[in-house]
Amino acid sequence: MATATEKSKGEDFQIRPDLKDKFRATAVKEMIHNVLVEKLTGFVYNSEACDDMTKVLADLIRNKLLEISLPRYKYVVNVVLGEQKGEGVKVGARCLWDADADNYASDVFLAESFFCTAAVFAIYFY
């Protein structure tokens, strides 16, 4: 059986990300905004097309997050696309997380016929 000293030499127990590896909400919000503008400009709302479009948007956002390659972060990407008919809509989320290491970023795209919200939740995996 390994002693505590031997175990600490072989494994790195880090419970907080390094400052350089921390999730930056402002940069991710800008990235989400760019993806939404690029894909949704000129898009016309169609209930059948929305299913595919939400998957495409979520995949694009996830892939861009993976390019950033922040070590030990896990991501949840949530995209909501709906028809704009003058009604209000509220989207909420609740999470139990570490306020020092975990974070989120979101953005909204509004068009004449539809709205789209995209949120990314970044959870640091201990």
N, C-alpha and C positions, 0 to 999 in steps of 0.2 A: 504494500500500500504506500502511495506517495505521500510524503510529508507536505505540509502547507508551503514550505519554502521551495521544494522541488516543483510543486504544482504551479506556483506563481511564476517560476522561471519559464515554463513551457507554454503557458497560456496568458493571454492578455485580457483581463477583465476590465472592460471600459464601459462605464454606465452613462457617459455623456459623449456626444460627438465632439471632435476637435472643432475649434472655431472655423477653420477653413472648410470643414466638411458639414457645416450646419445648413439646414434647409433655409433658403432665402425666399420668403414669401413674395417680396416685391418683384424679384426676377422671374419667379414662376407665374405670377399674375400677368406679367407682360408676355410671357411665352403662351399662356392660355389665350390671352387677348389676340395675339397674332394668329394662332391656329383658328380661332373662331372667325375672325375677319376674313382670313384666306379661304376657308371652306364655306362660309355662310353668305358671303357677298354674292348676290345674284340668285341665291337659293329661294325657291318658291315653296311655301308650305304645302305639303301633301301628307296626309296621315299615314299612307303606306310607305312613303319615302323616309319618314321620321325614324322608324325603327332602325333602318340601315345607317342613317346619318348619325344617330347618337352613338352607335357602335364605332363608326369610322372616327368620329371626334374623340371618343374615349381612348381608342387605340393610338391615335396620333399623339394625344397628350401624354399617354403612358410611355410611348416610345421616346418622346422628347425628354421626359423625366429620366429615363434610363440612360440617355446620352450624357446627362449631367453626371451620372455615376457617383452619387453620394453613398459611401459605404454604410451598410447596415440599416438603411431606410427601406421601409415597405410603404407602398402607396395604395390608396383607394381613390379611384377617379369616378366621379358621379356627373353625368350629363343629363339635363332635362331639357327637352325641346317641346314646345307647345304652341298651339294656335293663339293668336292675339285677337280677342274679340271685345276688348274693352273691360273685361273683368279683371279683378286682381288675383294674384297668386302669391302664395308664401311658400318658401322652401326652407325647411329647417333640418338641423342635424344635431345630435348629441353624441359626445365621445368622452370616454374616460381615458385620459392620457397624462403624460408628463409635460407640464407647461414649459419646462426648460429645454427639452429636446424635441418634442413633437410640435407640429404647426400645420397650417392649412393656407391655401390660396384659392381665390375664386374670381370669376369674372362673368359679366352678363353681356349678351349680344341682343340688341333689339332691332327688329325690322318692322315693316308695316303690317305684315301678316302673321308674324310669329315672334317668339322670344326663345332664348336659349341661355341656360345657366350651366356653368361648368365649375366644379369644385374638386380640388385635390387635397387629400388628407395625407400628411407625411408622418409616419410613426417610426420612431427610432427603435430598432430591435436590439434589446440588451443581450 
